[in-house]
Amino acid sequence: MAAKKGISYRGSSDYIASDELMNGVNIAIALQKPLLIKGEPGTGKTMLAQSIADSLGMDLLIWNIKSTTKAQEGLYVYDTVQRLYDSQFGDNDVSDIKRYIKLGKMGEAFVADKPVVLLIDEIDKADLEFPNDLLWELDQMSFYIPETKETITAKNRPIVIITSNAEKELPDAFLRRCIFHYIAFPDPESMARIVSVHHPNLEKHLLEQALDTFYMLRNIPNIQKKPSTSELIDWLQALVVGGVNPNRIRSEIPFLGVLLKKNEDLDTLLNMLHNKAQSRNQNIRNTVNRYRY
């Protein structure tokens, strides 16, 4: 199994990575350990894996985790239903069980002829035993298929990126096997750099007013779903398409529904404005009320 010597991640043209994040990626590669990335939604956890793949010229395999996902699904699936169907109605040789073994995303990463980036996305959505069920495979880079009495061993160790929204705690035994990095939400200066990747020709005053309003909304106490980076990028596009005057952004917050997605958050914003002068904030009040129902 080949080790990746001399590989170094330096970010990519469409992803702004901090020095600390790049160091974390490179340490995980050098130590041949999974990189566990945490952070609130919208901080670029999933996009990091694509950036690494693009930067290093590797394919990206994505294993999207759901609440019902089992660890074995990432290794392989034995299609007993198809085998039963073929035994009754088909012409295939059902004694060849290998025909009915389909590799999952981790299995595909193991048998790939070249190193790949494997993203295990939102691992905390699965049940608590899910991470523990992958410990051996992540350590040994191999797994056994009892139906065919075959051991699948990685031809090339994949770069494994695991993301978590911290919805639940992960087992200590699993954490010990990972390199950890927390992606903090970007400050306004960093956010301006991120926005420039997606909107390189954005008018400066519009960006300033939009960022000021965006962070004002994020800092409102008791907001249940704070607007994220992706929502900011969508909102800026809406402002441009809508031809909004930058001087109106702070006072009216046009297209507020692009940023706030919960009625409770719209009510929280309205309550925050309750003690302010009604004439000054009437436009915002009207905007909020349009999105409440």
C-alpha positions as CSV (number, residue, x, y, z in Angstrom):
1,M,0.0,0.0,0.0
2,A,1.7,3.2,-1.2
3,A,2.3,6.1,1.2
4,K,1.8,9.6,-0.2
5,K,5.2,11.2,0.2
6,G,5.8,14.7,-0.8
7,I,2.1,15.5,-1.2
8,S,1.2,19.0,0.0
9,Y,-2.1,20.8,0.0
10,R,-2.0,24.5,-0.6
11,G,-5.6,25.4,-1.1
12,S,-7.3,25.8,-4.5
13,S,-8.5,28.7,-6.7
14,D,-12.1,28.4,-5.5
15,Y,-11.5,27.6,-1.8
16,I,-9.9,30.0,0.7
17,A,-8.1,27.8,3.3
18,S,-6.4,29.2,6.4
19,D,-2.8,28.3,7.2
20,E,-4.0,26.3,10.2
21,L,-6.4,24.3,8.0
22,M,-3.8,23.6,5.3
23,N,-1.4,22.4,8.0
24,G,-4.1,20.1,9.4
25,V,-4.7,18.6,6.0
26,N,-1.0,18.0,5.4
27,I,-0.4,16.6,8.9
28,A,-3.3,14.1,8.3
29,I,-1.8,13.1,5.0
30,A,1.7,12.7,6.5
31,L,0.5,10.6,9.4
32,Q,-1.9,8.7,7.2
33,K,-4.9,9.4,9.5
34,P,-8.4,10.6,8.8
35,L,-9.0,14.3,9.2
36,L,-12.1,15.1,11.2
37,I,-13.5,18.5,10.4
38,K,-16.1,20.2,12.6
39,G,-17.8,23.5,12.3
40,E,-21.2,25.0,12.0
41,P,-23.1,24.5,8.7
42,G,-21.9,26.8,5.9
43,T,-18.2,26.9,6.9
44,G,-17.0,25.0,3.9
45,K,-16.4,21.5,5.5
46,T,-17.7,19.6,2.5
47,M,-16.1,21.9,0.0
48,L,-12.8,21.3,1.6
49,A,-12.7,17.7,0.3
50,Q,-13.4,18.9,-3.2
51,S,-10.7,21.5,-2.9
52,I,-8.1,18.9,-1.7
53,A,-9.1,16.6,-4.6
54,D,-8.7,19.5,-7.1
55,S,-5.5,20.7,-5.7
56,L,-3.8,17.3,-5.7
57,G,-5.3,16.1,-8.9
58,M,-7.3,13.2,-7.3
59,D,-10.8,11.8,-7.7
60,L,-13.3,12.6,-5.0
61,L,-15.6,9.9,-3.6
62,I,-18.4,11.1,-1.4
63,W,-20.2,8.9,1.2
64,N,-23.2,10.9,2.4
65,I,-24.2,9.7,5.8
66,K,-27.9,9.6,6.9
67,S,-29.6,8.6,10.1
68,T,-30.2,5.1,8.7
69,T,-26.7,4.5,7.3
70,K,-24.8,1.4,8.5
71,A,-21.1,1.1,8.4
72,Q,-21.1,-2.0,6.1
73,E,-22.8,0.0,3.4
74,G,-19.6,2.0,2.9
75,L,-17.7,-1.3,2.4
76,Y,-20.0,-3.5,0.3
77,V,-23.6,-4.6,-0.1
78,Y,-24.7,-8.1,-0.9
79,D,-27.7,-8.0,-3.2
80,T,-29.6,-11.0,-2.1
81,V,-32.8,-9.8,-3.7
82,Q,-31.2,-9.7,-7.2
83,R,-29.7,-13.1,-6.7
84,L,-33.0,-14.6,-5.7
85,Y,-34.7,-13.0,-8.7
86,D,-32.0,-14.4,-11.0
87,S,-32.4,-17.8,-9.5
88,Q,-36.1,-17.8,-10.4
89,F,-36.3,-15.9,-13.6
90,G,-32.8,-15.1,-14.9
91,D,-30.1,-16.9,-16.9
92,N,-27.2,-15.8,-14.8
93,D,-25.0,-18.2,-12.8
94,V,-26.2,-17.5,-9.3
95,S,-23.5,-19.6,-7.8
96,D,-21.0,-16.8,-8.6
97,I,-21.7,-14.7,-5.5
98,K,-19.2,-12.1,-6.6
99,R,-21.7,-10.9,-9.2
100,Y,-24.0,-9.8,-6.4
101,I,-21.4,-7.9,-4.3
102,K,-21.4,-4.2,-4.9
103,L,-18.7,-2.1,-3.3
104,G,-19.6,1.0,-1.3
105,K,-17.7,4.3,-1.4
106,M,-15.0,3.1,1.0
107,G,-14.6,-0.1,-0.9
108,E,-14.3,1.8,-4.1
109,A,-11.6,4.0,-2.6
110,F,-9.7,0.9,-1.5
111,V,-9.7,-0.7,-5.0
112,A,-9.0,2.5,-6.9
113,D,-5.8,2.2,-9.0
114,K,-4.8,5.7,-7.9
115,P,-5.1,7.5,-4.6
116,V,-8.4,9.2,-4.1
117,V,-10.0,11.6,-1.6
118,L,-12.7,9.9,0.4
119,L,-15.3,12.2,2.1
120,I,-17.4,10.7,4.8
121,D,-19.9,13.5,5.1
122,E,-21.8,14.4,8.3
123,I,-20.8,11.3,10.3
124,D,-22.7,12.5,13.3
125,K,-26.0,11.9,11.6
126,A,-25.6,8.1,12.0
127,D,-26.1,6.3,15.3
128,L,-23.5,6.2,18.0
129,E,-22.0,2.8,17.0
130,F,-21.4,3.9,13.4
131,P,-17.9,5.4,13.9
132,N,-16.8,2.5,16.1
133,D,-17.9,0.1,13.4
134,L,-15.3,1.7,11.0
135,L,-12.3,1.7,13.4
136,W,-10.7,-1.5,12.1
137,E,-11.2,-0.6,8.4
138,L,-9.8,2.9,8.9
139,D,-6.8,1.6,10.8
140,Q,-6.0,-1.4,8.7
141,M,-7.3,-0.1,5.3
142,S,-8.9,-3.5,4.6
143,F,-12.1,-5.4,5.2
144,Y,-13.3,-9.0,4.8
145,I,-16.3,-10.2,2.7
146,P,-17.5,-13.4,4.3
147,E,-19.9,-14.2,1.4
148,T,-16.9,-14.6,-0.9
149,K,-14.2,-15.3,1.7
150,E,-12.2,-12.4,0.2
151,T,-10.2,-9.6,1.9
152,I,-10.2,-6.2,0.2
153,T,-7.0,-4.3,1.0
154,A,-6.4,-0.7,-0.2
155,K,-4.1,-0.5,-3.2
156,N,-3.4,3.1,-2.2
157,R,-4.3,4.7,1.1
158,P,-7.0,7.3,0.4
159,I,-7.0,10.7,2.0
160,V,-10.0,10.4,4.3
161,I,-11.9,13.6,5.2
162,I,-14.7,13.2,7.8
163,T,-17.1,16.1,8.5
164,S,-19.3,16.6,11.6
165,N,-21.8,19.3,12.5
166,A,-21.4,18.3,16.2
167,E,-25.0,17.2,16.4
168,K,-23.8,14.4,18.8
169,E,-20.5,13.5,20.5
170,L,-18.3,11.0,18.7
171,P,-16.7,8.0,20.6
172,D,-13.3,8.6,22.2
173,A,-11.9,5.5,20.5
174,F,-12.8,7.0,17.1
175,L,-11.5,10.5,18.0
176,R,-8.1,9.1,19.0
177,R,-7.6,7.8,15.5
178,C,-8.3,11.2,13.8
179,I,-6.5,14.5,13.3
180,F,-9.0,17.2,14.4
181,H,-9.6,20.7,13.0
182,Y,-12.4,23.1,13.8
183,I,-13.3,25.6,11.1
184,A,-14.4,28.7,12.8
185,F,-17.0,30.9,11.0
186,P,-15.1,33.5,8.9
187,D,-14.6,37.0,10.2
188,P,-15.7,39.9,7.9
189,E,-12.3,40.2,6.3
190,S,-12.0,36.5,5.5
191,M,-15.6,36.5,4.3
192,A,-14.8,39.2,1.9
193,R,-12.1,37.1,0.4
194,I,-14.4,34.1,0.1
195,V,-17.1,36.2,-1.5
196,S,-14.5,37.6,-4.1
197,V,-14.1,34.0,-5.3
198,H,-17.8,33.7,-6.1
199,H,-18.5,37.4,-7.0
200,P,-15.2,38.8,-8.2
201,N,-16.7,42.0,-9.8
202,L,-19.0,42.9,-6.9
203,E,-19.3,46.6,-6.2
204,K,-17.4,47.5,-3.1
205,H,-20.1,49.6,-1.3
206,L,-22.7,46.9,-1.9
207,L,-20.4,44.3,-0.4
208,E,-19.7,46.5,2.6
209,Q,-23.3,47.1,3.3
210,A,-24.3,43.5,2.8
211,L,-21.6,42.2,5.1
212,D,-22.5,44.7,7.8
213,T,-26.1,43.5,7.6
214,F,-25.2,39.9,7.4
215,Y,-23.2,39.9,10.6
216,M,-25.8,42.0,12.3
217,L,-28.3,39.3,11.7
218,R,-25.9,36.6,12.8
219,N,-25.2,38.4,16.1
220,I,-28.9,38.7,17.0
221,P,-29.4,36.7,20.3
222,N,-31.5,33.6,20.1
223,I,-31.4,33.2,16.3
224,Q,-32.0,29.4,15.7
225,K,-30.5,29.2,12.3
226,K,-27.9,31.8,11.6
227,P,-27.4,32.6,8.0
228,S,-24.4,30.8,6.5
229,T,-21.7,31.6,3.9
230,S,-23.7,29.9,1.1
231,E,-26.8,31.9,2.0
232,L,-24.7,35.1,2.0
233,I,-23.4,34.3,-1.5
234,D,-27.0,33.6,-2.7
235,W,-28.2,36.8,-1.1
236,L,-25.5,38.9,-2.8
237,Q,-26.5,37.4,-6.1
238,A,-30.1,38.3,-5.4
239,L,-29.1,41.9,-4.6
240,V,-27.2,42.2,-7.8
241,V,-30.0,40.6,-9.9
242,G,-32.6,42.8,-8.2
243,G,-30.6,46.0,-8.8
244,V,-30.8,46.9,-5.2
245,N,-29.3,50.3,-4.2
246,P,-26.6,49.5,-1.6
247,N,-27.8,52.3,0.6
248,R,-31.1,50.4,1.1
249,I,-29.6,47.2,2.2
250,R,-29.1,48.0,5.9
251,S,-32.4,49.9,6.3
252,E,-34.7,47.5,4.4
253,I,-32.8,44.1,4.2
254,P,-34.2,43.1,0.8
255,F,-34.8,39.5,0.0
256,L,-34.6,38.6,3.7
257,G,-36.0,35.2,3.0
258,V,-32.8,34.2,1.4
259,L,-31.0,34.7,4.8
260,L,-33.5,33.7,7.5
261,K,-35.4,30.5,7.0
262,K,-37.4,30.1,10.2
263,N,-40.5,32.1,11.3
264,E,-39.1,32.1,14.8
265,D,-36.0,33.9,13.6
266,L,-38.1,36.5,11.7
267,D,-40.1,37.1,14.9
268,T,-36.8,37.4,16.9
269,L,-35.6,40.1,14.4
270,L,-39.0,41.9,14.7
271,N,-38.8,41.8,18.5
272,M,-35.3,43.3,18.4
273,L,-36.6,46.2,16.4
274,H,-39.7,46.7,18.6
275,N,-38.1,49.3,20.8
276,K,-36.6,51.3,18.0
277,A,-38.3,54.2,16.2
278,Q,-41.1,52.9,14.1
279,S,-40.7,55.4,11.3
280,R,-37.0,54.5,11.0
281,N,-37.6,50.8,10.8
282,Q,-40.9,50.6,9.1
283,N,-39.3,49.2,5.9
284,I,-37.7,46.4,7.8
285,R,-40.9,45.6,9.6
286,N,-42.7,45.3,6.3
287,T,-40.0,43.0,4.9
288,V,-40.1,40.8,8.0
289,N,-43.9,40.5,7.9
290,R,-43.9,39.5,4.2
291,Y,-41.8,36.4,5.1
292,R,-43.6,35.4,8.3
293,Y,-46.3,33.3,6.6
